[in-house]
Structures are given as structure tokens and as C-alpha cells.
Amino acid sequence: MQLQCLMLCTLILFITVGANKVPAVIVFGDSSVDAGNNNHIFTVLKSNFPPYGRDFMGGQATGRFSNGRIPPDFISEAFGLKPLVPAYLDPNYNISDFATGVCFASAGTGYDSATSDVLSVIPLWKEVDYFKQYRTTLKGYLGDEKSNKIIQEALYLISLGTNDFLENYYTLFKRRLEYNVDKYEDFLLEIAEEFIKQVYGLGARKMSITGVPPMGCLPLERSTNALAGFGDSCIESYNNVSRSFNAKLSGLVKKLNQELPGVQIISADAYSIFHRIIRRPSLYGFEYSDVACCSTGYYEMSYLCNQFNPYTCEDANKYVFWDAFHPSERTNQILADYVLKHYLHVFM
């Protein structure tokens, strides 16, 4: 029976690979796209407990930093694949699941390895190592021809950078002693370029790289601004850095598209749409964008956002943010739909 099931699953996978232009979605990045890898490492930055995941399938807290699904899940479903992209370190999944999508992302990480050290999460170089392991295992499962097709035709989603600024540069002193913010952006871009060339060398050809959001408008940063005596407004200096970094990232994408044969890299900058949602939430059906749903909504995330806090809202769909740092599922879907319509449609 197990042999028959394996043969049937493999046949279905072969049909899917042949039918879809994108046979798999492969994810690198931070908490914006982490499907639960941090559950399986020694770190305090986790979300595998209620009320996280309360609107996910079965009300399960998977380690996604949301009340429900995150952008790669919606993107995978839009490409006719599974409605969720599983975490590589989750023992409940195996290579038959990962063949159509896998997530190597780790909440709290960044381009800069010093960022991952802050909360002892998976550095970007380790995410690449996991990808190398995945390629080897995939070849053993499907053979060279089929596995190479998946690796080359897969869509690679890359979302990094926010933690480098908010968790590292603006919180700790080391990088600020070494770089002004403009030079730190350039330092991150050098790492981003090397990373993209690495995964290109491993077979990746279709990539979508997302910049950083309006960092100064995250509830946690707005609360910090309020404590400093500036009311509940966004920290515009942080938003300026977001725009500057995203512009440089777009320039890097243009450069690499010209340099790397056969590659197609998309700069999927969602800053503008996210900023509009935050500034004019009612246009998108939201009631609140300055505070989050979980707990008081001002500063809580991870273990501070827990099932025992009586202040968590009843309906997360009214809120742009789920916790003080991460969007709600509904916001994630709007952002994913926007990216699909304006950028990723070229891969469909």
C-alpha cells in the first residue's frame, strides 16, 4: 500500500511539474516569510503558541508570525500549488512535500550575520546550506532530470532587510560605529549580491526579491516614537531609509539581470502599497493601523503576544497588524495579491 501511495504521489508531482510554469515556491528570508523554522532551533523568537495561528487552518500555531497565512502561502496557491509552503526544519514534512515548495526562512535574521546573532536565529548563509541539502535530497527522490527542472523553474521568494536595521543597526552600537546608515545599506547590498549569485550558481533562475516595509510605521516603532514625545506618528527617518535601501536594491536587481545569463529577477517592492494601507486603512476595509490586534497592540510580539493576555482583539481582519511588528493575515493577502498582480504575473 505504501509503495502504491508513493508511486501515485510521484506521478501527481510529475504531472504538476509538467503543467505549471512554476513547479515549486522556494523561500529565503526572515519572519515576514518564516513558516516555522524557528520552532526547531534554540531561540526566544518563536510564535508556535496561541493566539498565533488562530485563523490558520485548524487554528494551528505553526510558527508563522501571523494570525493566519503569510505571503508565500498565498503566492504558492495562486500558482496552482499547495495553499501553504512548509518549513524545511518541520519534521512533519518530508521531501515529497518539499518538492513543490519549501521555506528556509528564519524570523529575526537578515543579510548581515551579526543580525542573526542578536537572537540566535538562522543566518542567511545557513539558509543557503539548507538549500544545498534540499537539492541533494531532491535529486535522490526524483532523479537528476526532474529535480533540475524543479530547481531551475521554481520561483524563489526572498524577503530580508528589516531586522538588519531595526534589530541590529538602530538597536546596537557596533554597526553604527563602523558605518553611517548610507554605507550600511551598501554593506547589506554587497551581501545581497553575493547571496543572489550563490543561489543562481545552484540553479535558481526565477527570483523575486522584496525590500523593506515602511519601518517607521510599525506599531512597535510608533510606540517608541510616542515615548520620545512625538505623538503616534511614524518615524519618517526610518521610512526614508526604507525607500533608500529599496531603491538601491532595485538598482542591484537591474544590474544582475544584465550580468547573469538566463536569470529573471524581479524587484517586488511592496513599500508603496503597504504605506498606503497604513496611512489610509479604511480604503482597504481596516479600522486600525497604528496599533496591532494582539495584546495592547503597541509593543507585544512573540512571547509577549500570548493567549493569556485579555486585550487581544476579537477580529484581526479589522487590523493592519497582527502583532506590533507583523501584518495580519488579511494584510498579508492584500500584499501578496498586489505583488502577484504587479510583479509575479510574468512567471504565470
Number of C-alpha atoms within 10 A of each C-alpha: 6 7 8 9 10 12 12 12 14 16 12 12 19 14 12 17 21 14 11 16 16 25 27 27 29 26 28 21 27 27 29 24 27 29 32 27 24 28 21 14 15 12 15 13 21 25 27 19 18 17 21 28 23 17 18 17 12 8 14 18 22 28 24 29 31 32 30 25 25 29 23 29 23 23 24 22 14 15 21 16 20 18 15 21 29 27 28 27 19 16 8 9 13 14 16 15 16 20 25 22 27 27 29 28 34 30 30 30 29 31 25 25 17 17 25 23 15 15 16 17 25 26 23 26 14 14 19 18 12 16 21 14 11 19 20 14 17 21 14 12 15 18 12 13 9 16 20 18 15 25 24 19 22 26 28 26 23 23 23 27 27 22 23 25 23 16 18 23 21 15 12 14 10 12 18 15 9 10 14 11 16 11 12 19 21 15 14 18 20 13 16 23 15 11 16 19 15 14 16 18 11 16 18 24 21 21 27 21 21 22 24 23 22 25 27 22 26 26 27 23 22 24 24 18 18 15 11 9 9 13 12 17 15 24 20 13 10 19 19 14 19 22 19 15 22 23 15 15 24 19 13 18 22 15 12 16 14 12 10 14 10 12 17 19 22 19 22 22 23 20 20 12 16 22 16 13 20 24 15 15 19 13 11 15 14 19 14 19 23 23 25 30 28 31 24 17 25 21 21 20 24 18 14 14 25 18 15 11 12 10 13 20 16 9 9 26 19 22 27 29 30 33 32 26 25 23 27 26 26 25 25 24 20 17 21 21 17 17 21 19 11 13 16 21 10 10 16 11
